[in-house]
Amino acid sequence: MTTEPLTAADRCDRCGAQAYVRVVLPTGELLFCGHHSRAHSPAYADVATHVQDETDRLHAEHGAGSN
């Protein structure tokens, strides 16, 4: 399982924005921006084996209210 910090090179699988969430599944992983992580969390919550959530970095890097 990959748990390295996400970098600017990691992109959201849905829209291509910077990824801040890694969802590890039994058959692979998905990367999401903050917006798509929230939008899709009901779908992956029960099947994910690990969720690496770094969305707290959004406030530190871009200020409150940005994502």
CHARMM-style PDB file with segment names, atoms N, HN, CA, C and O in Angstrom:
ATOM      1  N   MET     1       0.853  -1.186   0.000  1.00  0.00      PROA
ATOM      2  CA  MET     1       0.000   0.000   0.000  1.00  0.00      PROA
ATOM      3  C   MET     1       0.892   1.240   0.000  1.00  0.00      PROA
ATOM      4  O   MET     1       1.835   1.331   0.785  1.00  0.00      PROA
ATOM      5  N   THR     2       0.596   2.173  -0.863  1.00  0.00      PROA
ATOM      6  HN  THR     2      -0.170   2.099  -1.501  1.00  0.00      PROA
ATOM      7  CA  THR     2       1.345   3.421  -0.949  1.00  0.00      PROA
ATOM      8  C   THR     2       0.780   4.417   0.052  1.00  0.00      PROA
ATOM      9  O   THR     2      -0.422   4.683   0.061  1.00  0.00      PROA
ATOM     10  N   THR     3       1.638   4.960   0.887  1.00  0.00      PROA
ATOM     11  HN  THR     3       2.614   4.744   0.880  1.00  0.00      PROA
ATOM     12  CA  THR     3       1.202   5.986   1.837  1.00  0.00      PROA
ATOM     13  C   THR     3       2.114   7.202   1.776  1.00  0.00      PROA
ATOM     14  O   THR     3       2.080   8.050   2.668  1.00  0.00      PROA
ATOM     15  N   GLU     4       2.927   7.291   0.731  1.00  0.00      PROA
ATOM     16  HN  GLU     4       2.955   6.602   0.007  1.00  0.00      PROA
ATOM     17  CA  GLU     4       3.782   8.463   0.551  1.00  0.00      PROA
ATOM     18  C   GLU     4       2.902   9.701   0.458  1.00  0.00      PROA
ATOM     19  O   GLU     4       1.787   9.615  -0.056  1.00  0.00      PROA
ATOM     20  N   PRO     5       3.368  10.849   0.938  1.00  0.00      PROA
ATOM     21  CA  PRO     5       2.580  12.072   0.788  1.00  0.00      PROA
ATOM     22  C   PRO     5       2.264  12.337  -0.683  1.00  0.00      PROA
ATOM     23  O   PRO     5       3.088  12.084  -1.562  1.00  0.00      PROA
ATOM     24  N   LEU     6       1.078  12.843  -0.933  1.00  0.00      PROA
ATOM     25  HN  LEU     6       0.409  13.049  -0.219  1.00  0.00      PROA
ATOM     26  CA  LEU     6       0.678  13.205  -2.289  1.00  0.00      PROA
ATOM     27  C   LEU     6       1.415  14.478  -2.704  1.00  0.00      PROA
ATOM     28  O   LEU     6       1.666  15.355  -1.877  1.00  0.00      PROA
ATOM     29  N   THR     7       1.757  14.573  -3.978  1.00  0.00      PROA
ATOM     30  HN  THR     7       1.553  13.861  -4.649  1.00  0.00      PROA
ATOM     31  CA  THR     7       2.493  15.728  -4.487  1.00  0.00      PROA
ATOM     32  C   THR     7       1.684  16.399  -5.594  1.00  0.00      PROA
ATOM     33  O   THR     7       0.611  15.924  -5.968  1.00  0.00      PROA
ATOM     34  N   ALA     8       2.199  17.485  -6.104  1.00  0.00      PROA
ATOM     35  HN  ALA     8       3.070  17.871  -5.801  1.00  0.00      PROA
ATOM     36  CA  ALA     8       1.534  18.193  -7.206  1.00  0.00      PROA
ATOM     37  C   ALA     8       1.456  17.330  -8.457  1.00  0.00      PROA
ATOM     38  O   ALA     8       0.628  17.586  -9.331  1.00  0.00      PROA
ATOM     39  N   ALA     9       2.293  16.326  -8.554  1.00  0.00      PROA
ATOM     40  HN  ALA     9       2.966  16.118  -7.844  1.00  0.00      PROA
ATOM     41  CA  ALA     9       2.255  15.425  -9.706  1.00  0.00      PROA
ATOM     42  C   ALA     9       1.098  14.426  -9.624  1.00  0.00      PROA
ATOM     43  O   ALA     9       0.725  13.831 -10.635  1.00  0.00      PROA
ATOM     44  N   ASP    10       0.529  14.238  -8.430  1.00  0.00      PROA
ATOM     45  HN  ASP    10       0.832  14.721  -7.609  1.00  0.00      PROA
ATOM     46  CA  ASP    10      -0.617  13.339  -8.263  1.00  0.00      PROA
ATOM     47  C   ASP    10      -1.881  14.093  -8.648  1.00  0.00      PROA
ATOM     48  O   ASP    10      -2.181  15.149  -8.091  1.00  0.00      PROA
ATOM     49  N   ARG    11      -2.619  13.538  -9.607  1.00  0.00      PROA
ATOM     50  HN  ARG    11      -2.375  12.680 -10.059  1.00  0.00      PROA
ATOM     51  CA  ARG    11      -3.774  14.238 -10.166  1.00  0.00      PROA
ATOM     52  C   ARG    11      -5.055  13.472  -9.903  1.00  0.00      PROA
ATOM     53  O   ARG    11      -5.049  12.242  -9.853  1.00  0.00      PROA
ATOM     54  N   CYS    12      -6.141  14.183  -9.737  1.00  0.00      PROA
ATOM     55  HN  CYS    12      -6.146  15.182  -9.778  1.00  0.00      PROA
ATOM     56  CA  CYS    12      -7.463  13.599  -9.525  1.00  0.00      PROA
ATOM     57  C   CYS    12      -7.850  12.749 -10.739  1.00  0.00      PROA
ATOM     58  O   CYS    12      -7.758  13.193 -11.883  1.00  0.00      PROA
ATOM     59  N   ASP    13      -8.281  11.524 -10.461  1.00  0.00      PROA
ATOM     60  HN  ASP    13      -8.355  11.163  -9.532  1.00  0.00      PROA
ATOM     61  CA  ASP    13      -8.693  10.639 -11.549  1.00  0.00      PROA
ATOM     62  C   ASP    13      -9.990  11.093 -12.210  1.00  0.00      PROA
ATOM     63  O   ASP    13     -10.321  10.618 -13.296  1.00  0.00      PROA
ATOM     64  N   ARG    14     -10.711  11.979 -11.596  1.00  0.00      PROA
ATOM     65  HN  ARG    14     -10.442  12.366 -10.714  1.00  0.00      PROA
ATOM     66  CA  ARG    14     -11.987  12.455 -12.148  1.00  0.00      PROA
ATOM     67  C   ARG    14     -11.814  13.704 -13.009  1.00  0.00      PROA
ATOM     68  O   ARG    14     -12.388  13.796 -14.094  1.00  0.00      PROA
ATOM     69  N   CYS    15     -11.008  14.684 -12.518  1.00  0.00      PROA
ATOM     70  HN  CYS    15     -10.542  14.609 -11.636  1.00  0.00      PROA
ATOM     71  CA  CYS    15     -10.947  15.963 -13.239  1.00  0.00      PROA
ATOM     72  C   CYS    15      -9.539  16.432 -13.568  1.00  0.00      PROA
ATOM     73  O   CYS    15      -9.379  17.379 -14.337  1.00  0.00      PROA
ATOM     74  N   GLY    16      -8.516  15.801 -13.012  1.00  0.00      PROA
ATOM     75  HN  GLY    16      -8.646  15.031 -12.387  1.00  0.00      PROA
ATOM     76  CA  GLY    16      -7.147  16.188 -13.305  1.00  0.00      PROA
ATOM     77  C   GLY    16      -6.567  17.255 -12.394  1.00  0.00      PROA
ATOM     78  O   GLY    16      -5.406  17.631 -12.555  1.00  0.00      PROA
ATOM     79  N   ALA    17      -7.351  17.755 -11.435  1.00  0.00      PROA
ATOM     80  HN  ALA    17      -8.294  17.450 -11.304  1.00  0.00      PROA
ATOM     81  CA  ALA    17      -6.824  18.726 -10.473  1.00  0.00      PROA
ATOM     82  C   ALA    17      -5.855  18.020  -9.525  1.00  0.00      PROA
ATOM     83  O   ALA    17      -5.770  16.792  -9.525  1.00  0.00      PROA
ATOM     84  N   GLN    18      -5.128  18.789  -8.722  1.00  0.00      PROA
ATOM     85  HN  GLN    18      -5.197  19.787  -8.722  1.00  0.00      PROA
ATOM     86  CA  GLN    18      -4.207  18.177  -7.774  1.00  0.00      PROA
ATOM     87  C   GLN    18      -4.974  17.274  -6.816  1.00  0.00      PROA
ATOM     88  O   GLN    18      -6.012  17.662  -6.279  1.00  0.00      PROA
ATOM     89  N   ALA    19      -4.458  16.078  -6.608  1.00  0.00      PROA
ATOM     90  HN  ALA    19      -3.615  15.764  -7.043  1.00  0.00      PROA
ATOM     91  CA  ALA    19      -5.103  15.114  -5.716  1.00  0.00      PROA
ATOM     92  C   ALA    19      -4.673  15.350  -4.275  1.00  0.00      PROA
ATOM     93  O   ALA    19      -3.497  15.584  -3.995  1.00  0.00      PROA
ATOM     94  N   TYR    20      -5.634  15.286  -3.371  1.00  0.00      PROA
ATOM     95  HN  TYR    20      -6.589  15.095  -3.598  1.00  0.00      PROA
ATOM     96  CA  TYR    20      -5.377  15.396  -1.942  1.00  0.00      PROA
ATOM     97  C   TYR    20      -5.891  14.182  -1.185  1.00  0.00      PROA
ATOM     98  O   TYR    20      -5.742  14.107   0.035  1.00  0.00      PROA
ATOM     99  N   VAL    21      -6.495  13.230  -1.889  1.00  0.00      PROA
ATOM    100  HN  VAL    21      -6.616  13.291  -2.880  1.00  0.00      PROA
ATOM    101  CA  VAL    21      -7.028  12.023  -1.253  1.00  0.00      PROA
ATOM    102  C   VAL    21      -6.651  10.811  -2.098  1.00  0.00      PROA
ATOM    103  O   VAL    21      -6.873  10.784  -3.309  1.00  0.00      PROA
ATOM    104  N   ARG    22      -6.075   9.809  -1.434  1.00  0.00      PROA
ATOM    105  HN  ARG    22      -5.894   9.831  -0.451  1.00  0.00      PROA
ATOM    106  CA  ARG    22      -5.776   8.527  -2.075  1.00  0.00      PROA
ATOM    107  C   ARG    22      -6.712   7.491  -1.456  1.00  0.00      PROA
ATOM    108  O   ARG    22      -6.733   7.310  -0.238  1.00  0.00      PROA
ATOM    109  N   VAL    23      -7.479   6.819  -2.301  1.00  0.00      PROA
ATOM    110  HN  VAL    23      -7.461   6.966  -3.290  1.00  0.00      PROA
ATOM    111  CA  VAL    23      -8.393   5.772  -1.849  1.00  0.00      PROA
ATOM    112  C   VAL    23      -7.824   4.438  -2.315  1.00  0.00      PROA
ATOM    113  O   VAL    23      -7.743   4.172  -3.514  1.00  0.00      PROA
ATOM    114  N   VAL    24      -7.433   3.608  -1.364  1.00  0.00      PROA
ATOM    115  HN  VAL    24      -7.498   3.824  -0.389  1.00  0.00      PROA
ATOM    116  CA  VAL    24      -6.872   2.300  -1.689  1.00  0.00      PROA
ATOM    117  C   VAL    24      -8.015   1.289  -1.677  1.00  0.00      PROA
ATOM    118  O   VAL    24      -8.748   1.164  -0.697  1.00  0.00      PROA
ATOM    119  N   LEU    25      -8.145   0.581  -2.779  1.00  0.00      PROA
ATOM    120  HN  LEU    25      -7.549   0.683  -3.576  1.00  0.00      PROA
ATOM    121  CA  LEU    25      -9.186  -0.430  -2.956  1.00  0.00      PROA
ATOM    122  C   LEU    25      -8.534  -1.804  -3.043  1.00  0.00      PROA
ATOM    123  O   LEU    25      -7.324  -1.886  -3.252  1.00  0.00      PROA
ATOM    124  N   PRO    26      -9.289  -2.876  -2.890  1.00  0.00      PROA
ATOM    125  CA  PRO    26      -8.702  -4.208  -3.004  1.00  0.00      PROA
ATOM    126  C   PRO    26      -8.008  -4.455  -4.346  1.00  0.00      PROA
ATOM    127  O   PRO    26      -7.107  -5.289  -4.431  1.00  0.00      PROA
ATOM    128  N   THR    27      -8.413  -3.747  -5.378  1.00  0.00      PROA
ATOM    129  HN  THR    27      -9.145  -3.069  -5.310  1.00  0.00      PROA
ATOM    130  CA  THR    27      -7.852  -3.988  -6.711  1.00  0.00      PROA
ATOM    131  C   THR    27      -7.048  -2.816  -7.268  1.00  0.00      PROA
ATOM    132  O   THR    27      -6.745  -2.807  -8.461  1.00  0.00      PROA
ATOM    133  N   GLY    28      -6.698  -1.846  -6.462  1.00  0.00      PROA
ATOM    134  HN  GLY    28      -6.944  -1.853  -5.492  1.00  0.00      PROA
ATOM    135  CA  GLY    28      -5.937  -0.698  -6.946  1.00  0.00      PROA
ATOM    136  C   GLY    28      -6.204   0.520  -6.094  1.00  0.00      PROA
ATOM    137  O   GLY    28      -6.584   0.405  -4.929  1.00  0.00      PROA
ATOM    138  N   GLU    29      -6.004   1.688  -6.677  1.00  0.00      PROA
ATOM    139  HN  GLU    29      -5.696   1.782  -7.623  1.00  0.00      PROA
ATOM    140  CA  GLU    29      -6.244   2.924  -5.935  1.00  0.00      PROA
ATOM    141  C   GLU    29      -6.806   3.998  -6.851  1.00  0.00      PROA
ATOM    142  O   GLU    29      -6.650   3.951  -8.071  1.00  0.00      PROA
ATOM    143  N   LEU    30      -7.463   4.962  -6.229  1.00  0.00      PROA
ATOM    144  HN  LEU    30      -7.590   5.001  -5.238  1.00  0.00      PROA
ATOM    145  CA  LEU    30      -7.997   6.131  -6.923  1.00  0.00      PROA
ATOM    146  C   LEU    30      -7.452   7.367  -6.230  1.00  0.00      PROA
ATOM    147  O   LEU    30      -7.234   7.363  -5.018  1.00  0.00      PROA
ATOM    148  N   LEU    31      -7.232   8.421  -6.996  1.00  0.00      PROA
ATOM    149  HN  LEU    31      -7.408   8.424  -7.981  1.00  0.00      PROA
ATOM    150  CA  LEU    31      -6.807   9.702  -6.458  1.00  0.00      PROA
ATOM    151  C   LEU    31      -7.906  10.714  -6.734  1.00  0.00      PROA
ATOM    152  O   LEU    31      -8.483  10.738  -7.821  1.00  0.00      PROA
ATOM    153  N   PHE    32      -8.192  11.551  -5.739  1.00  0.00      PROA
ATOM    154  HN  PHE    32      -7.723  11.532  -4.856  1.00  0.00      PROA
ATOM    155  CA  PHE    32      -9.248  12.551  -5.883  1.00  0.00      PROA
ATOM    156  C   PHE    32      -8.799  13.909  -5.363  1.00  0.00      PROA
ATOM    157  O   PHE    32      -8.014  14.000  -4.418  1.00  0.00      PROA
ATOM    158  N   CYS    33      -9.308  14.961  -5.991  1.00  0.00      PROA
ATOM    159  HN  CYS    33      -9.946  14.887  -6.758  1.00  0.00      PROA
ATOM    160  CA  CYS    33      -9.199  16.302  -5.434  1.00  0.00      PROA
ATOM    161  C   CYS    33     -10.165  16.361  -4.244  1.00  0.00      PROA
ATOM    162  O   CYS    33     -10.934  15.423  -4.034  1.00  0.00      PROA
ATOM    163  N   GLY    34     -10.136  17.420  -3.482  1.00  0.00      PROA
ATOM    164  HN  GLY    34      -9.511  18.182  -3.652  1.00  0.00      PROA
ATOM    165  CA  GLY    34     -11.037  17.535  -2.332  1.00  0.00      PROA
ATOM    166  C   GLY    34     -12.500  17.464  -2.727  1.00  0.00      PROA
ATOM    167  O   GLY    34     -13.287  16.781  -2.073  1.00  0.00      PROA
ATOM    168  N   HSD    35     -12.867  18.156  -3.781  1.00  0.00      PROA
ATOM    169  HN  HSD    35     -12.227  18.711  -4.313  1.00  0.00      PROA
ATOM    170  CA  HSD    35     -14.259  18.184  -4.246  1.00  0.00      PROA
ATOM    171  C   HSD    35     -14.747  16.787  -4.624  1.00  0.00      PROA
ATOM    172  O   HSD    35     -15.799  16.354  -4.153  1.00  0.00      PROA
ATOM    173  N   HSD    36     -14.005  16.088  -5.457  1.00  0.00      PROA
ATOM    174  HN  HSD    36     -13.151  16.440  -5.840  1.00  0.00      PROA
ATOM    175  CA  HSD    36     -14.456  14.777  -5.910  1.00  0.00      PROA
ATOM    176  C   HSD    36     -14.351  13.714  -4.822  1.00  0.00      PROA
ATOM    177  O   HSD    36     -15.086  12.726  -4.843  1.00  0.00      PROA
ATOM    178  N   SER    37     -13.451  13.911  -3.883  1.00  0.00      PROA
ATOM    179  HN  SER    37     -12.854  14.714  -3.865  1.00  0.00      PROA
ATOM    180  CA  SER    37     -13.405  13.001  -2.736  1.00  0.00      PROA
ATOM    181  C   SER    37     -14.711  13.076  -1.953  1.00  0.00      PROA
ATOM    182  O   SER    37     -15.296  12.051  -1.604  1.00  0.00      PROA
ATOM    183  N   ARG    38     -15.159  14.296  -1.683  1.00  0.00      PROA
ATOM    184  HN  ARG    38     -14.684  15.129  -1.967  1.00  0.00      PROA
ATOM    185  CA  ARG    38     -16.434  14.461  -0.955  1.00  0.00      PROA
ATOM    186  C   ARG    38     -17.597  13.935  -1.784  1.00  0.00      PROA
ATOM    187  O   ARG    38     -18.499  13.294  -1.245  1.00  0.00      PROA
ATOM    188  N   ALA    39     -17.588  14.195  -3.072  1.00  0.00      PROA
ATOM    189  HN  ALA    39     -16.855  14.716  -3.510  1.00  0.00      PROA
ATOM    190  CA  ALA    39     -18.693  13.772  -3.937  1.00  0.00      PROA
ATOM    191  C   ALA    39     -18.804  12.257  -4.041  1.00  0.00      PROA
ATOM    192  O   ALA    39     -19.909  11.722  -4.137  1.00  0.00      PROA
ATOM    193  N   HSD    40     -17.672  11.563  -4.024  1.00  0.00      PROA
ATOM    194  HN  HSD    40     -16.775  11.997  -3.946  1.00  0.00      PROA
ATOM    195  CA  HSD    40     -17.683  10.117  -4.239  1.00  0.00      PROA
ATOM    196  C   HSD    40     -17.484   9.295  -2.967  1.00  0.00      PROA
ATOM    197  O   HSD    40     -17.481   8.065  -3.024  1.00  0.00      PROA
ATOM    198  N   SER    41     -17.319   9.948  -1.832  1.00  0.00      PROA
ATOM    199  HN  SER    41     -17.322  10.947  -1.785  1.00  0.00      PROA
ATOM    200  CA  SER    41     -17.061   9.200  -0.600  1.00  0.00      PROA
ATOM    201  C   SER    41     -18.150   8.185  -0.250  1.00  0.00      PROA
ATOM    202  O   SER    41     -17.815   7.126   0.281  1.00  0.00      PROA
ATOM    203  N   PRO    42     -19.433   8.445  -0.516  1.00  0.00      PROA
ATOM    204  CA  PRO    42     -20.422   7.402  -0.227  1.00  0.00      PROA
ATOM    205  C   PRO    42     -20.188   6.120  -1.032  1.00  0.00      PROA
ATOM    206  O   PRO    42     -20.496   5.026  -0.558  1.00  0.00      PROA
ATOM    207  N   ALA    43     -19.649   6.252  -2.235  1.00  0.00      PROA
ATOM    208  HN  ALA    43     -19.399   7.140  -2.620  1.00  0.00      PROA
ATOM    209  CA  ALA    43     -19.422   5.085  -3.087  1.00  0.00      PROA
ATOM    210  C   ALA    43     -18.211   4.275  -2.642  1.00  0.00      PROA
ATOM    211  O   ALA    43     -18.211   3.051  -2.774  1.00  0.00      PROA
ATOM    212  N   TYR    44     -17.174   4.934  -2.116  1.00  0.00      PROA
ATOM    213  HN  TYR    44     -17.174   5.928  -2.009  1.00  0.00      PROA
ATOM    214  CA  TYR    44     -15.976   4.181  -1.756  1.00  0.00      PROA
ATOM    215  C   TYR    44     -15.854   3.880  -0.265  1.00  0.00      PROA
ATOM    216  O   TYR    44     -15.006   3.078   0.130  1.00  0.00      PROA
ATOM    217  N   ALA    45     -16.667   4.493   0.554  1.00  0.00      PROA
ATOM    218  HN  ALA    45     -17.355   5.144   0.234  1.00  0.00      PROA
ATOM    219  CA  ALA    45     -16.520   4.333   2.004  1.00  0.00      PROA
ATOM    220  C   ALA    45     -16.570   2.886   2.467  1.00  0.00      PROA
ATOM    221  O   ALA    45     -15.808   2.500   3.354  1.00  0.00      PROA
ATOM    222  N   ASP    46     -17.436   2.092   1.898  1.00  0.00      PROA
ATOM    223  HN  ASP    46     -18.055   2.406   1.178  1.00  0.00      PROA
ATOM    224  CA  ASP    46     -17.594   0.708   2.348  1.00  0.00      PROA
ATOM    225  C   ASP    46     -16.624  -0.267   1.702  1.00  0.00      PROA
ATOM    226  O   ASP    46     -16.476  -1.388   2.190  1.00  0.00      PROA
ATOM    227  N   VAL    47     -15.959   0.122   0.622  1.00  0.00      PROA
ATOM    228  HN  VAL    47     -16.080   1.032   0.226  1.00  0.00      PROA
ATOM    229  CA  VAL    47     -15.078  -0.816  -0.077  1.00  0.00      PROA
ATOM    230  C   VAL    47     -13.596  -0.459   0.041  1.00  0.00      PROA
ATOM    231  O   VAL    47     -12.742  -1.289  -0.269  1.00  0.00      PROA
ATOM    232  N   ALA    48     -13.279   0.742   0.477  1.00  0.00      PROA
ATOM    233  HN  ALA    48     -13.973   1.416   0.728  1.00  0.00      PROA
ATOM    234  CA  ALA    48     -11.875   1.160   0.593  1.00  0.00      PROA
ATOM    235  C   ALA    48     -11.182   0.399   1.715  1.00  0.00      PROA
ATOM    236  O   ALA    48     -11.756   0.189   2.783  1.00  0.00      PROA
ATOM    237  N   THR    49      -9.949  -0.009   1.461  1.00  0.00      PROA
ATOM    238  HN  THR    49      -9.483   0.162   0.593  1.00  0.00      PROA
ATOM    239  CA  THR    49      -9.163  -0.638   2.512  1.00  0.00      PROA
ATOM    240  C   THR    49      -8.365   0.404   3.289  1.00  0.00      PROA
ATOM    241  O   THR    49      -7.931   0.147   4.412  1.00  0.00      PROA
ATOM    242  N   HSD    50      -8.170   1.587   2.690  1.00  0.00      PROA
ATOM    243  HN  HSD    50      -8.523   1.796   1.778  1.00  0.00      PROA
ATOM    244  CA  HSD    50      -7.463   2.686   3.348  1.00  0.00      PROA
ATOM    245  C   HSD    50      -7.801   3.977   2.601  1.00  0.00      PROA
ATOM    246  O   HSD    50      -7.910   3.986   1.375  1.00  0.00      PROA
ATOM    247  N   VAL    51      -7.965   5.061   3.353  1.00  0.00      PROA
ATOM    248  HN  VAL    51      -7.877   5.054   4.349  1.00  0.00      PROA
ATOM    249  CA  VAL    51      -8.163   6.380   2.751  1.00  0.00      PROA
ATOM    250  C   VAL    51      -7.107   7.313   3.337  1.00  0.00      PROA
ATOM    251  O   VAL    51      -7.068   7.543   4.546  1.00  0.00      PROA
ATOM    252  N   GLN    52      -6.265   7.840   2.476  1.00  0.00      PROA
ATOM    253  HN  GLN    52      -6.297   7.653   1.494  1.00  0.00      PROA
ATOM    254  CA  GLN    52      -5.230   8.799   2.870  1.00  0.00      PROA
ATOM    255  C   GLN    52      -5.765  10.180   2.519  1.00  0.00      PROA
ATOM    256  O   GLN    52      -5.771  10.570   1.351  1.00  0.00      PROA
ATOM    257  N   ASP    53      -6.209  10.915   3.520  1.00  0.00      PROA
ATOM    258  HN  ASP    53      -6.204  10.599   4.469  1.00  0.00      PROA
ATOM    259  CA  ASP    53      -6.855  12.208   3.314  1.00  0.00      PROA
ATOM    260  C   ASP    53      -5.906  13.327   3.725  1.00  0.00      PROA
ATOM    261  O   ASP    53      -5.584  13.476   4.903  1.00  0.00      PROA
ATOM    262  N   GLU    54      -5.467  14.102   2.760  1.00  0.00      PROA
ATOM    263  HN  GLU    54      -5.729  13.981   1.802  1.00  0.00      PROA
ATOM    264  CA  GLU    54      -4.572  15.230   3.007  1.00  0.00      PROA
ATOM    265  C   GLU    54      -5.267  16.556   2.694  1.00  0.00      PROA
ATOM    266  O   GLU    54      -4.603  17.549   2.398  1.00  0.00      PROA
ATOM    267  N   THR    55      -6.593  16.575   2.759  1.00  0.00      PROA
ATOM    268  HN  THR    55      -7.133  15.768   2.999  1.00  0.00      PROA
ATOM    269  CA  THR    55      -7.322  17.802   2.413  1.00  0.00      PROA
ATOM    270  C   THR    55      -7.046  18.931   3.393  1.00  0.00      PROA
ATOM    271  O   THR    55      -7.295  20.091   3.066  1.00  0.00      PROA
ATOM    272  N   ASP    56      -6.537  18.630   4.587  1.00  0.00      PROA
ATOM    273  HN  ASP    56      -6.334  17.687   4.852  1.00  0.00      PROA
ATOM    274  CA  ASP    56      -6.181  19.700   5.514  1.00  0.00      PROA
ATOM    275  C   ASP    56      -5.100  20.603   4.927  1.00  0.00      PROA
ATOM    276  O   ASP    56      -4.978  21.765   5.314  1.00  0.00      PROA
ATOM    277  N   ARG    57      -4.316  20.065   3.991  1.00  0.00      PROA
ATOM    278  HN  ARG    57      -4.415  19.121   3.676  1.00  0.00      PROA
ATOM    279  CA  ARG    57      -3.291  20.868   3.313  1.00  0.00      PROA
ATOM    280  C   ARG    57      -3.908  21.957   2.437  1.00  0.00      PROA
ATOM    281  O   ARG    57      -3.256  22.965   2.166  1.00  0.00      PROA
ATOM    282  N   LEU    58      -5.138  21.776   1.995  1.00  0.00      PROA
ATOM    283  HN  LEU    58      -5.668  20.957   2.216  1.00  0.00      PROA
ATOM    284  CA  LEU    58      -5.788  22.794   1.156  1.00  0.00      PROA
ATOM    285  C   LEU    58      -5.854  24.126   1.882  1.00  0.00      PROA
ATOM    286  O   LEU    58      -5.569  25.168   1.293  1.00  0.00      PROA
ATOM    287  N   HSD    59      -6.225  24.103   3.146  1.00  0.00      PROA
ATOM    288  HN  HSD    59      -6.456  23.256   3.625  1.00  0.00      PROA
ATOM    289  CA  HSD    59      -6.332  25.346   3.918  1.00  0.00      PROA
ATOM    290  C   HSD    59      -4.952  25.960   4.141  1.00  0.00      PROA
ATOM    291  O   HSD    59      -4.793  27.179   4.078  1.00  0.00      PROA
ATOM    292  N   ALA    60      -3.960  25.117   4.400  1.00  0.00      PROA
ATOM    293  HN  ALA    60      -4.090  24.126   4.450  1.00  0.00      PROA
ATOM    294  CA  ALA    60      -2.613  25.617   4.631  1.00  0.00      PROA
ATOM    295  C   ALA    60      -2.005  26.187   3.351  1.00  0.00      PROA
ATOM    296  O   ALA    60      -1.306  27.199   3.398  1.00  0.00      PROA
ATOM    297  N   GLU    61      -2.264  25.552   2.214  1.00  0.00      PROA
ATOM    298  HN  GLU    61      -2.833  24.730   2.176  1.00  0.00      PROA
ATOM    299  CA  GLU    61      -1.648  25.968   0.951  1.00  0.00      PROA
ATOM    300  C   GLU    61      -2.425  27.053   0.222  1.00  0.00      PROA
ATOM    301  O   GLU    61      -1.831  27.903  -0.441  1.00  0.00      PROA
ATOM    302  N   HSD    62      -3.750  27.029   0.339  1.00  0.00      PROA
ATOM    303  HN  HSD    62      -4.232  26.337   0.877  1.00  0.00      PROA
ATOM    304  CA  HSD    62      -4.573  27.910  -0.501  1.00  0.00      PROA
ATOM    305  C   HSD    62      -5.520  28.791   0.278  1.00  0.00      PROA
ATOM    306  O   HSD    62      -6.237  29.586  -0.330  1.00  0.00      PROA
ATOM    307  N   GLY    63      -5.559  28.688   1.593  1.00  0.00      PROA
ATOM    308  HN  GLY    63      -4.977  28.042   2.086  1.00  0.00      PROA
ATOM    309  CA  GLY    63      -6.449  29.489   2.399  1.00  0.00      PROA
ATOM    310  C   GLY    63      -7.812  28.862   2.547  1.00  0.00      PROA
ATOM    311  O   GLY    63      -8.207  28.027   1.733  1.00  0.00      PROA
ATOM    312  N   ALA    64      -8.514  29.241   3.545  1.00  0.00      PROA
ATOM    313  HN  ALA    64      -8.194  29.920   4.207  1.00  0.00      PROA
ATOM    314  CA  ALA    64      -9.837  28.685   3.825  1.00  0.00      PROA
ATOM    315  C   ALA    64     -10.787  28.964   2.675  1.00  0.00      PROA
ATOM    316  O   ALA    64     -10.750  30.027   2.056  1.00  0.00      PROA
ATOM    317  N   GLY    65     -11.637  27.987   2.405  1.00  0.00      PROA
ATOM    318  HN  GLY    65     -11.667  27.123   2.908  1.00  0.00      PROA
ATOM    319  CA  GLY    65     -12.661  28.146   1.382  1.00  0.00      PROA
ATOM    320  C   GLY    65     -12.240  27.731  -0.005  1.00  0.00      PROA
ATOM    321  O   GLY    65     -13.087  27.643  -0.894  1.00  0.00      PROA
ATOM    322  N   SER    66     -10.973  27.472  -0.228  1.00  0.00      PROA
ATOM    323  HN  SER    66     -10.285  27.543   0.494  1.00  0.00      PROA
ATOM    324  CA  SER    66     -10.507  27.047  -1.542  1.00  0.00      PROA
ATOM    325  C   SER    66     -10.407  25.535  -1.599  1.00  0.00      PROA
ATOM    326  O   SER    66     -10.086  24.889  -0.601  1.00  0.00      PROA
ATOM    327  N   ASN    67     -10.688  24.959  -2.791  1.00  0.00      PROA
ATOM    328  HN  ASN    67     -10.949  25.483  -3.601  1.00  0.00      PROA
ATOM    329  CA  ASN    67     -10.431  23.535  -3.026  1.00  0.00      PROA
ATOM    330  C   ASN    67     -10.513  23.252  -4.448  1.00  0.00      PROA
ATOM    331  OT1 ASN    67     -10.328  22.108  -4.861  1.00  0.00      PROA
TER     332      ASN     67
END
